[in-house]
């Protein structure tokens, strides 16, 4: 019986490690997230995919707010995974020859909110009541990966305790 419990314990610990690695991998794949890339006057950097991570609003939409934008014409796109895919105001732009989204700002010191619903970008300039994004956690929240690891570790601890109790009783 002791050998059987050791085999079960080894299997559970192996499963815990696999689940933990899968959770960490899933988190790592999600950390890139959606970014707004475009002209420097709007985005702060010129078409840099490492800046301007959009906030996950928790309802399937993402958004980002830019403030103190000068009057002028700007181009941008929403991109994912270093240009794996990109979107403009009409929808998918990558691979379809879709152009950049064009934004005309008529007032200096404007506030621009760019949102993305998974299909296309949208823009609101100088919203009357600024609604900050509901969620303040970027895509790929580490708490999900940590949760999987904690659950797997707890299951392993229960089995270890059960196997020790069984060994003592024998």
Phi, psi and omega in degrees: 000324181298319179294322179296316180296322178295321178293318178296316179298316178298319179295318180294317179296320177297318179296322177300316180295319180296314180298317178299316180295321178296319180296316179295320178297317179297319178296314182298323181291332183270346189293337181295306175069188180271136178233153170258123180240145179175203182298145184302323182295337178263310190264353180088328175228159185272099175055039180269123182282351182272349180257169170061050175294128179283149179273134175284118182277356178083001181235020181090001178244161180227151179207163176210146180243131175248137181240163177058043181273131180284155176300142180156184180252131183228151175241147179202168170214158168265131181232158179229138174052055176054054175073021173299319176217154174210156185225152173237200182288342180265343180135215183299129180251328185291137177076353182247004182074013180295138182278181176287153171288137180249132183234125178255120178253125185262345181236140172294159179059035180281157172252131182237124176249118177254129180239159179218130183253013181095347180235323179202160179273157172219158185226139170233126179255131180049062179298142182298312174240113183288119177259103178296152180305141182298320181259143177246019180253123178297160176307141179088032181309125183295341182296331177294314179297316180297322179299314179299317181294317180296317179297315180296319180294321178296318178298318179295320180296320178297316179294322177297314180297319179295320181291323178294318179297316180297320180294319181293321181292331182284000000 
